[in-house]
Amino acid sequence: MKFRIYILFFILFSALPSCTEKETSEFTDTPIVESYLRPGDFLNLQITRQIPFSSGIQYSADDIENLTINVTHNNIVSTLTSLGNGKYIDSSLVVKEGEIYYLSFKYNLKAVTAFTEIPSKPVKFKESDVSISVTRMDSTSVPVAGGMGSMPEPLSLTWDNTDASYYIVVIENMETVLDPIRDFGSETPPANIFRKAPTSSSGLQLRPQEFQYFGKHRIILYHVLPDYASLYSENSTSSQNLTNPSTSIVNGYGIFTGLNADTLYLNVLEN
């Protein structure tokens, strides 16, 4: 089953193309690579430039739209096709679980390289229930005498993780029209998607109060690599971390990583 890469929405990688170095006259035009490889997808990636705070910066003569980007897989070298806006793809190369992919291209007179492996699909992904009940909290709600009553039990998610690898859970409301659980008033309504921090355990719990909307939800469990988990942690505290010590990229910033997923479904009902 194929899934959209919802993980891009919440992981703060939207900050990657706008990453900046400290203001300095010694700015180096270093490319930013962004690629999340999933089984069943064509191999694709995006290259962007840094946006420095400093003025008078001189970029290299490299054309982001016309780089010669090669990917080596099973000793076969493929050259990616430019789609414009720094996006590249090889529509003949389908990503497969367990395979290793090597990236290489020239930028600013340097050889930029990276590699990644596609992790296995999550095993025995289970949920403790297919629905949970949550009390609506808006101007029409009627308080229960003596308080709000007992708190609903959290939803337990479990999976096999014998090697203590990293996983991340993404929860997305699938309804066309969103039905808020509480009255947001003048606040900007939250997105229909949220995520849990990466974990190396074999399960976690979702509390009913974490959900913002009623309706059908998709719970996606991603099996991710250590570089993804580390970059998540780094960008959770600062968007200025450009050294990327946990990634395989040489002479570049960003991320070139593989991931794999399985999906369950949950109905959030009004109590």
C-alpha positions in Angstrom: 0.0 0.0 0.0 1.3 3.4 -0.9 1.0 6.4 1.4 1.6 10.1 1.0 4.5 11.4 2.8 2.6 13.2 5.5 5.7 13.2 7.7 7.0 16.2 5.7 4.2 18.3 7.1 5.1 18.1 10.7 8.8 17.3 11.0 10.0 20.9 10.5 11.9 19.9 7.3 10.1 22.7 5.6 12.8 24.8 7.3 15.5 23.0 5.5 15.4 25.1 2.2 15.6 28.3 4.3 18.5 27.1 6.5 21.0 29.8 7.2 24.5 30.1 8.5 25.6 32.7 11.0 26.1 36.1 9.4 29.7 36.0 8.1 31.7 37.1 5.2 33.0 33.6 4.8 29.7 32.2 3.5 30.1 29.0 1.4 27.4 28.1 -1.2 26.6 24.6 0.0 23.6 22.7 -1.4 20.7 21.4 0.7 19.5 18.0 -0.2 16.0 16.8 0.7 14.9 13.2 -0.1 12.7 10.7 1.6 12.8 7.4 -0.2 9.8 4.9 0.3 9.3 1.5 -1.3 7.1 1.7 -4.4 8.0 5.3 -5.2 10.2 6.6 -8.0 13.5 7.8 -6.7 13.3 11.6 -6.3 14.9 14.4 -4.4 15.1 18.2 -4.3 18.1 20.5 -4.2 17.9 24.0 -2.8 20.3 26.8 -1.9 20.8 28.3 1.5 19.2 31.7 2.2 21.9 33.7 4.2 21.2 36.6 6.5 24.3 38.3 5.2 24.2 40.8 2.3 26.5 40.8 -0.7 26.6 37.0 -0.8 28.0 35.5 -4.1 26.5 32.1 -5.1 28.4 29.6 -7.2 27.7 29.5 -10.9 25.9 26.1 -10.6 22.4 26.0 -12.0 20.1 24.3 -9.5 17.8 23.3 -12.5 20.5 21.6 -14.5 22.7 19.6 -12.2 24.0 16.2 -13.2 22.7 14.1 -10.3 23.6 10.4 -10.3 22.2 7.6 -8.2 24.0 4.2 -8.0 22.0 1.2 -7.2 23.1 -2.5 -7.6 26.2 -1.2 -9.4 24.0 0.6 -12.0 24.4 4.4 -12.4 21.3 6.4 -13.2 21.1 10.1 -14.0 18.1 11.9 -12.6 15.8 14.1 -14.8 15.1 17.7 -13.7 11.5 18.6 -13.1 12.2 22.3 -12.4 12.4 24.2 -9.1 15.3 22.0 -8.0 13.3 18.8 -8.2 14.8 15.7 -9.8 13.4 12.2 -10.5 14.3 8.9 -12.1 11.0 7.5 -13.3 12.6 4.1 -14.2 14.0 3.5 -10.7 11.5 2.2 -8.2 12.7 2.3 -4.6 12.7 -1.2 -2.9 12.9 -2.3 0.7 16.3 -3.3 1.9 18.2 -1.7 -1.0 21.0 0.8 -0.7 21.2 3.9 -2.8 24.2 6.1 -3.4 23.9 9.8 -4.5 26.5 11.9 -6.1 26.8 15.2 -8.0 29.2 18.2 -8.3 28.3 21.5 -6.8 30.6 24.6 -6.2 33.6 22.5 -7.4 33.0 19.9 -4.7 31.7 16.3 -4.9 28.5 16.0 -3.0 27.8 12.4 -1.9 25.3 10.6 0.3 23.8 7.1 0.8 20.9 5.5 2.5 19.2 2.1 3.0 15.4 1.5 2.9 14.3 0.0 6.2 11.9 -2.8 6.6 8.1 -2.4 6.9 6.8 -2.3 10.5 5.9 -5.7 11.8 2.7 -6.6 13.8 1.5 -3.0 14.0 -1.7 -3.1 16.2 -4.0 -0.8 18.1 -5.9 -1.6 21.3 -9.3 -0.4 19.8 -10.7 0.8 16.5 -12.5 3.8 18.1 -12.4 6.1 21.0 -15.0 8.5 22.5 -14.3 12.1 23.3 -16.5 14.7 24.9 -17.3 17.7 22.8 -16.3 21.0 24.4 -18.0 24.0 22.9 -20.7 26.6 23.7 -23.4 23.9 23.4 -21.7 21.5 25.8 -23.5 20.8 29.0 -21.2 20.2 32.0 -21.8 17.0 33.9 -22.7 17.3 37.5 -19.7 16.8 39.7 -17.2 17.4 37.0 -16.3 16.0 33.6 -16.6 12.4 34.5 -13.9 9.7 34.1 -11.2 10.2 31.5 -11.4 7.8 28.5 -8.7 5.2 28.4 -5.7 6.0 26.1 -5.3 4.1 22.8 -2.3 1.7 22.8 -0.3 1.2 19.7 2.2 -1.7 19.6 4.7 -3.2 17.1 7.7 -5.5 17.0 11.0 -3.8 17.5 13.6 -6.4 18.4 16.5 -4.3 17.2 15.5 -1.1 19.0 15.3 0.8 15.7 13.5 4.1 15.4 9.8 4.7 14.7 7.6 7.7 14.4 3.8 7.8 14.5 1.7 10.3 12.4 -2.0 10.8 12.9 -4.2 12.4 10.2 -7.9 13.2 10.2 -9.3 12.0 6.9 -12.6 13.8 6.9 -13.4 16.3 4.1 -15.2 18.6 6.5 -13.5 18.9 9.9 -15.6 18.7 13.1 -13.7 20.3 16.0 -13.8 18.7 19.4 -13.5 22.0 21.1 -14.4 25.6 20.2 -11.2 27.3 19.0 -12.8 30.7 19.2 -10.5 33.3 17.6 -7.6 30.9 17.5 -6.3 29.6 14.3 -7.7 26.0 14.0 -5.0 23.4 14.3 -4.0 21.2 11.4 -5.7 18.0 10.7 -2.5 16.1 11.4 -0.1 15.6 14.3 2.8 13.4 15.2 4.6 11.8 18.1 8.4 12.2 18.7 10.6 9.4 17.3 10.9 6.4 19.6 13.0 3.3 19.8 10.5 1.4 21.9 7.9 -1.1 20.7 4.8 1.0 21.4 3.2 4.2 22.7 -0.1 5.6 23.8 -2.4 8.2 22.3 -4.4 10.2 24.8 -8.0 11.2 23.7 -7.2 14.9 24.5 -4.5 14.8 21.8 -7.1 14.6 19.1 -8.5 17.9 17.8 -11.3 16.7 15.5 -14.0 14.0 15.4 -14.1 11.5 12.5 -12.0 8.9 10.8 -8.2 9.0 11.3 -5.3 7.4 9.6 -2.5 6.3 12.0 0.8 5.8 10.1 3.7 4.1 11.7 7.0 5.0 10.0 10.1 2.9 10.4 12.9 5.5 10.1 16.7 5.6 10.2 18.8 7.2 13.0 19.7 10.2 10.8 16.0 11.0 10.5 15.5 10.7 14.3 18.6 12.8 15.0 17.6 15.6 12.6 14.1 15.7 14.1 15.7 16.2 17.6 18.1 18.9 16.3 15.5 20.9 14.5 13.1 20.6 17.5 15.5 22.9 19.4 17.1 25.0 16.7 16.8 25.5 13.0 20.4 26.7 12.9 21.9 23.2 13.1 23.6 22.8 9.7 26.5 20.5 10.5 24.3 17.4 10.2 26.6 15.1 12.1 24.1 12.3 11.9 23.6 12.2 8.1 25.6 10.6 5.3 25.8 13.8 3.2 29.3 14.9 2.4 29.7 18.6 1.2 26.0 19.3 1.6 23.3 19.8 4.2 19.8 18.4 4.6 18.8 14.7 4.5 18.9 11.7 2.2 17.1 8.9 4.0 14.8 5.9 3.6 11.7 5.1 5.4 8.9 2.5 5.4 5.4 2.5 6.8 2.2 0.6 7.8 -1.2 2.1 8.5 -4.1 1.6 10.8 -7.4 3.4 11.1 -9.3 4.9 14.1 -12.7 6.6 14.5 -12.9 9.4 17.1 -16.5 9.5 18.2 -18.5 12.1 20.2 -19.1 10.8 23.8 
